[in-house]
Amino acid sequence: MATIDDKARNFLEQPFVGTVTTLRQDGSPHSTIVWVDSNGDLSFNTAVGRAKERHLRQDPWFSLLAVAPENTYKWVAVSGTAELTTEGADAQIDKLAKKYLGQDEYPWRNPEEQRITVRIRPEHIDAAGLDD
């Protein structure tokens, strides 16, 4: 397992969205935008039944790419496996809403859905432009 260094972690503490790519059942890639949580383990949040959750349950391999919007030559890419848990997922989506929207609670909460935290187990970490 790879370890994320301080420069990459500090980069991911910024409210830059990430693009997560998972694998569909037929092996083709599926990419979506996520909010990245870099406190403690790297992770992101989704809900039961969404494509990311379904794909990761059948194949835990994924990649995540976060790019600075003001300088596309500054980025962090992580690939590895995912571990899914419901523990703390409701609190996490509210924490991410604060980071990305400045709101105390996730405004699009559906009381019918169950939130999932996707913990990232990095195998490879690449980055560029973080020394600037």
Backbone as a ProteinNet text record, in pm:
[ID]
protein_1_A
[PRIMARY]
MATIDDKARNFLEQPFVGTVTTLRQDGSPHSTIVWVDSNGDLSFNTAVGRAKERHLRQDPWFSLLAVAPENTYKWVAVSGTAELTTEGADAQIDKLAKKYLGQDEYPWRNPEEQRITVRIRPEHIDAAGLDD
[TERTIARY]
83.7	0	88.1	54.6	129	81.1	167.8	134.8	132.8	30.1	18.8	107.8	185.2	274	198.3	263.9	199.4	158	240.6	206.1	77.8	66.7	-53.5	-174.6	-157.2	-268.5	-313.4	-218.8	-254.9	-329.5	-287.2	-356.3	-500.9	-519.5	-653.7	-741.2	-681.1	-760.9	-834.4	-790.5	-859.1	-991.7	-1089.5	-1217.7	-1214.1	-1118.6	-1110.1	-1185.8	-1276.9	-1348	-1253.4	-1287	-1211.1	-1295.6	-1230	-1297.2	-1259.3	-1358.7	-1337.3	-1377.2	-1289.6	-1319.4	-1326.7	-1440.8	-1463.3	-1481.5	-1493.5	-1509.8	-1648.9	-1716.7	-1846.5	-1828.1	-1939.5	-1934.8	-1865.9	-1881.2	-1817.4	-1671.2	-1619.7	-1480.5	-1457.4	-1559.9	-1543.5	-1540.9	-1469.4	-1457.5	-1582.8	-1608.2	-1718.4	-1661.9	-1672	-1613.7	-1722.3	-1706.9	-1798.6	-1721	-1782.5	-1723.5	-1757.9	-1659.8	-1681.5	-1617.3	-1665.1	-1601.1	-1502.2	-1380.8	-1273.3	-1255	-1248.3	-1220.5	-1077.3	-991.3	-849.8	-807.6	-901.6	-868.7	-866.3	-753.3	-738.7	-716.8	-789.1	-783	-840.8	-787.4	-852.3	-983.4	-1087.2	-1216.6	-1306.2	-1419.8	-1526.4	-1657.7	-1768.7	-1898.5	-1992.2	-2076.6	-2178.5	-2299.2	-2390.9	-2510	-2529.9	-2593.9	-2626.7	-2710.3	-2674.7	-2749.8	-2692.3	-2604.6	-2542.7	-2436.7	-2403.3	-2310.5	-2177.9	-2120.3	-1991.2	-1998.4	-2102.7	-2117.6	-2133.9	-2217.4	-2238.5	-2109.4	-2040.6	-1916.9	-1810.3	-1795.1	-1691	-1720.3	-1844.7	-1878.3	-1840.5	-1849.5	-1813.3	-1664.2	-1599.5	-1455.9	-1403.6	-1324.4	-1284.5	-1178.3	-1127.2	-1023.8	-1084.9	-1013.7	-1061.7	-942.3	-969.1	-870.5	-941.5	-865.3	-915.1	-816.3	-866.4	-783.9	-845.6	-766.4	-808.9	-714.9	-773.6	-697.8	-733.2	-632.3	-657.9	-726	-840.6	-912	-837.5	-753.6	-682.2	-550.7	-506.7	-381.3	-390.4	-426.6	-449.8	-321.5	-207.2	-82.2	-50.5	-141.7	-132	-238.6	-193.8	-290.9	-235.4	-327.6	-294	-379.2	-316.1	-385.7	-356.7	-461.3	-450	-521.2	-457.4	-526.9	-504.5	-603.1	-594.9	-726.6	-752.3	-877.1	-959.3	-1086.9	-1180.3	-1239	-1266.9	-1338.3	-1462.8	-1580.3	-1705.9	-1758.1	-1807.5	-1864.8	-1975.1	-2074.5	-2178.8	-2144.4	-2046.4	-2008.4	-1958.5	-2025.1	-1985.9	-2017.6	-2085.8	-2109.4	-2203.4	-2306.4	-2398.1	-2325.2	-2243.2	-2165.6	-2064.6	-2005.9	-1906.8	-1967.8	-2087.3	-2145	-2175.2	-2212.2	-2232.2	-2099.3	-1994.4	-1861.2	-1814.6	-1839.7	-1801.8	-1886.9	-2012.9	-2097.3	-2040.1	-1984.7	-1921.3	-1797.7	-1715.9	-1593.3	-1624	-1718.8	-1743	-1851.8	-1947.5	-2058.7	-2066.6	-1991.3	-2001.1	-2130	-2196	-2321	-2298.1	-2369.7	-2352	-2407.6	-2506.5	-2567	-2575.1	-2565.7	-2579	-2721	-2736.1	-2869.2	-2957.1	-2900.6	-2978.5	-3003.4	-3000.8	-3019.5	-3156.6	-3154.6	-3276.4	-3291.8	-3397.4	-3409.7	-3423.1	-3451.4	-3466.6	-3332.1	-3227	-3100.5	-3007.4	-2921.1	-2818.2	-2684.8	-2616.2	-2486.9	-2378.2	-2273.7	-2159.9	-2030.8	-1938.8	-1804	-1719.4	-1648.1	-1556.3	-1414.8	-1355	-1217.3	-1121.8	-1023.7	-927.6	-805.2	-770.9	-648.3	-552.9	-467.8	-385.6	-276.4	-265.3	-155.8	-52.1	-99.4	-11.4	-61.4	32.7	1.4	98.2	42.5	123	75.1	164.4	128.5	218.8	169.7	249.7	216.2	315.8	295.2	279.1	304.2	280.5	396.1	508.2	624	617.5	521.2	510.8	457
-118.1	0	124.4	220.9	346.6	442.4	534	634.7	771.6	847.8	982.1	1077.2	1158.9	1251.4	1379	1463.7	1584.7	1680.7	1693.3	1785.6	1741.1	1613	1561.9	1574	1542.5	1553.9	1699.4	1792.5	1934.7	1979.3	1929.8	1960.2	1911.4	1788.2	1730.4	1790.9	1866.7	1937.9	2056.2	2099.3	2207.5	2154	2241	2193.3	2171.1	2088.1	2048.9	1917.5	1911.9	1785.5	1684.2	1557.7	1450.4	1377.6	1313.7	1224.7	1082.4	1003.1	863.1	776.8	684.6	588	449.4	384.8	247.8	161.3	32.1	-59.7	-121.1	-108.3	-172.4	-324	-395.7	-541.9	-594.2	-521.5	-565.8	-521.2	-456	-411.3	-272.9	-209.8	-74.7	27.7	139.8	240.1	325.2	369.5	459.9	568.7	695.2	806.2	900.9	944.7	1041.6	1137	1249.3	1351.2	1319.8	1338.6	1316.5	1429.5	1443.9	1529.5	1442.6	1489.8	1411.4	1451.8	1353.8	1373.7	1328.6	1420.8	1387.2	1386.8	1401.1	1394.2	1248.3	1202.8	1060.7	983.5	872.4	797.4	882.1	869.5	930.7	857	932.5	870	963.9	909.2	989	925.5	985.8	944.6	922.2	822	794.6	735.6	677.7	617.7	477.5	393.3	258	265.8	182.5	175.7	258.4	352.6	432	347.9	391.6	314.9	289.8	392.3	374.9	262.2	265.5	164.9	26.1	11.4	-118.7	-170.8	-82.7	-123.9	-165.7	-88	-117.3	-244.2	-278.3	-404	-525.1	-510.7	-623.9	-626.5	-508.9	-499.9	-375.9	-391.3	-277	-185.3	-216.1	-132.3	-4.7	106.6	235.7	328.4	444.6	552.6	682.6	774.6	907.4	1009.7	1112.4	1222.3	1353.4	1435.6	1569.2	1669.4	1772.6	1872.6	2010.5	2094.4	2232.3	2308.4	2368.2	2435.4	2556.1	2620.5	2738.8	2703.6	2577.4	2534.9	2384.1	2347.5	2206.3	2123.2	2187.9	2114	2078.7	2112.5	2071.8	1966.1	1845	1737.8	1627	1546.3	1425.7	1313.5	1200.1	1081	965.8	896.2	782.6	664.6	549.5	428.5	321.3	235.8	131.1	59.7	13.6	-56	23.1	-10	61.3	-32.3	24.4	-44.8	37.8	-23.1	48	24.3	132.9	122.4	226.9	193.5	291	366.8	317.9	380.3	522.9	619.3	759.4	825.4	755.6	810	929.2	929	1044.6	1169.1	1153.6	1267.4	1313.6	1220	1257	1341.4	1307.3	1385.4	1527	1544.4	1679.7	1754.9	1686.1	1747.7	1790.6	1706.9	1741.8	1856.4	1864.6	1977.2	2108.1	2103	2222	2260.5	2161.8	2187.2	2241.7	2181.6	2214.9	2319.4	2330.3	2423.6	2532.6	2514.8	2609.5	2592.5	2477.6	2450.8	2344.9	2358.4	2265.9	2127.1	2119.4	1990.2	1972.4	1848.2	1813.2	1848.8	1942.1	1994	1901.1	1797.9	1710.3	1574.2	1571	1444.7	1386.1	1259.5	1182.9	1088.7	1104.6	1019.1	870.4	839.6	699.7	633.1	712.8	652.3	630	531.9	503.5	549.9	636.4	688.3	584.6	591.5	498.5	580.2	552	605.7	504.9	553.9	470.4	506.6	419.1	439.8	392.8	475.7	449.9	379.8	266.9	194	213	318.2	350.7	248.8	212.3	129	214.8	317.4	409.6	551.8	642.4	784.7	860.8	942	1028.9	1171.5	1266.5	1406.5	1491.5	1608.9	1705.6	1845.7	1933.1	2074.9	2113.7	2024.2	2054.3	2126.6	2140.3	2210.4	2360.2	2405.1	2548.9	2627.4
0	0	0	-83.4	-91.8	18	54.3	154.9	89	116.5	59.8	138.5	69.5	139.6	177.3	256.9	308	196.7	91.7	-17.8	-87.6	-115.6	-181.6	-88.9	39.4	134.8	147	155.8	163.4	38.2	-77.1	-202.6	-195.8	-148.3	-142.8	-33.3	58	157.8	96	-20.6	-91.7	-146.9	-167.2	-220.1	-371.4	-414.7	-555.7	-570.8	-665	-686.7	-748.1	-730.7	-790.6	-893.1	-985.4	-1079.3	-1041.7	-1007.1	-971.9	-1090.3	-1124.7	-1230.3	-1168	-1188	-1143.9	-1268.4	-1246.8	-1359.7	-1359.1	-1472	-1488.2	-1493.8	-1487.9	-1491.4	-1617.3	-1730.6	-1854.8	-1866	-1761.3	-1759.3	-1814.3	-1869	-1923.1	-1809.6	-1828.4	-1722.5	-1709.3	-1586.7	-1554.6	-1465.3	-1506.1	-1430.2	-1380.5	-1256.3	-1197	-1107.4	-1078.8	-991.6	-846	-755.8	-612.7	-532.8	-410.6	-312.3	-235.4	-217.8	-156.5	-10.9	75.8	217.8	242.5	285.7	304.2	450.2	541.6	684.6	726.4	777.5	809.1	680.6	665.6	540.2	428.1	307.8	191.9	168.9	135.6	113	34.8	-8.1	-66	-24.3	-60.2	-11.4	-128.9	-118	-219.3	-147.5	-221.7	-162	-218.6	-139.7	-183.2	-310.9	-406.6	-531.7	-644.2	-612.7	-719.1	-790.8	-910.9	-994.2	-923.4	-858.9	-791.2	-688.7	-608.8	-504	-564.6	-664	-728.4	-791.7	-864.1	-931	-830.2	-723.4	-625.3	-545.6	-530.6	-461.8	-547.2	-679.9	-766.1	-796.8	-798.7	-825.8	-753.3	-648.7	-566.5	-627.1	-746.5	-807.5	-864.7	-847.7	-895.2	-912.5	-970	-971	-936.7	-882.2	-844.1	-896.2	-961.9	-1011.1	-965	-895.8	-855.4	-921	-983.7	-1058.7	-1004.1	-985.3	-941.4	-1054.8	-1031	-1139.5	-1196.5	-1116.9	-1166.7	-1235.2	-1222.4	-1284.4	-1310.3	-1429.8	-1460.6	-1463.4	-1440.9	-1430	-1284.6	-1192.2	-1052	-1028.7	-995.6	-977.4	-888.8	-836.9	-761.6	-818.4	-845.7	-893.9	-797.9	-760.7	-669.2	-733.9	-732.4	-775.1	-669.9	-656.1	-556.2	-541.6	-420.5	-393.1	-292.3	-287.9	-201.2	-97.4	18.4	125.2	154.4	150.9	171.3	312	374	507.8	524.2	602.7	635.5	763.2	836.5	963.8	940.1	999.4	988.6	856.4	765.9	631.5	631.3	717.2	722.9	771.9	874	924.5	820.6	747.2	646.7	535.8	487.5	377.8	424.9	552.1	605.3	614.2	656.7	663.1	523.6	424.1	286.9	232.4	272.6	231.8	287.1	406.4	464.5	382.4	347.9	271.1	132.7	62.6	-78.1	-100.3	-8.5	-27.9	78.3	188.7	298.8	377.7	364.8	435.8	542.9	653.8	765.8	739	650.5	619	468.5	425.9	285.1	240.2	145.4	113.8	30.1	-29.3	-116.7	-52.6	79.9	152.1	120.6	87.1	63.6	182.7	262.6	382.2	349.2	224.3	182.2	150.7	126.4	85.4	203.2	187.2	286.6	231.2	305.3	262.7	288.8	205.8	212.5	207.8	297.8	288.7	212.8	112.8	36	80.3	159.2	205.4	97.4	71.3	-35.4	22.3	-36.5	-2.8	-120.3	-115.8	-232.6	-261.4	-388.2	-436.4	-508.3	-579.5	-652.1	-631	-609.2	-597.5	-686.2	-774.8	-860.6	-842.1	-862.2	-847.2	-935.3	-966.7	-1043.8	-996.6	-1003.3	-976	-832.1	-739.1	-598.5	-531.7	-601.7	-545.2	-568.3	-646.5	-678.2	-561.5
[MASK]
++++++++++++++++++++++++++++++++++++++++++++++++++++++++++++++++++++++++++++++++++++++++++++++++++++++++++++++++++++++++++++++++++++

